[in-house]
Amino acid sequence: MITPILCYSAEIWGFQYAECIERVHINYCKRLCGLNKSVSNAFALSECGRLPLYVTYTGKLIAY
């Protein structure tokens, strides 16, 4: 899916919050589910069964 692409080299840049990457992830989830742009971001992520990406790339940073 889209997560491996967006988290590429997260061991290096994962120490800071990347809003632009989160925005891409949320917009992808909204398009995938056919939701309007005004729908809550948390709702869009939960509909796809996803967590925010900062959870993933922070975990990769800690594991590194």
C-alpha positions in Angstrom: 0.0 0.0 0.0 1.1 3.6 0.4 2.8 3.3 3.8 6.1 1.9 2.7 6.5 4.7 0.1 5.7 7.5 2.5 7.9 6.0 5.3 11.0 5.5 3.1 14.1 6.3 5.2 12.1 7.2 8.2 15.0 6.2 10.4 16.7 9.4 9.3 13.9 12.0 9.2 11.5 10.4 11.6 12.4 12.5 14.6 10.2 15.4 13.5 6.5 15.5 12.7 6.0 15.6 8.9 2.6 17.3 8.3 3.0 17.1 4.5 3.3 13.3 4.6 0.3 13.0 7.0 -1.7 15.2 4.6 -1.0 12.9 1.7 -1.9 9.8 3.7 -5.2 11.3 4.9 -6.2 12.5 1.4 -5.4 9.1 0.0 -7.7 7.5 2.6 -10.5 10.0 1.8 -10.2 9.2 -1.9 -10.1 5.5 -1.3 -13.3 5.6 0.7 -15.0 8.2 -1.5 -15.4 10.7 1.3 -15.8 14.4 1.0 -12.8 16.7 1.9 -14.8 18.2 4.8 -15.0 14.8 6.6 -13.0 14.5 9.8 -9.4 13.2 9.3 -9.8 10.8 12.2 -13.0 9.4 10.7 -11.3 8.9 7.3 -8.4 7.0 8.9 -10.7 4.8 11.0 -12.7 3.9 7.9 -9.6 2.6 6.3 -8.4 0.9 9.5 -5.3 3.0 9.6 -3.3 4.8 12.3 -1.6 8.2 11.7 1.7 7.7 9.9 3.7 9.3 12.7 3.1 6.2 14.7 4.7 4.1 12.0 7.7 6.3 11.3 8.4 7.0 15.0 8.4 3.2 15.6 10.8 2.7 12.8 13.1 5.4 14.2 13.0 3.8 17.7 13.7 0.3 16.2 16.7 1.7 14.3 
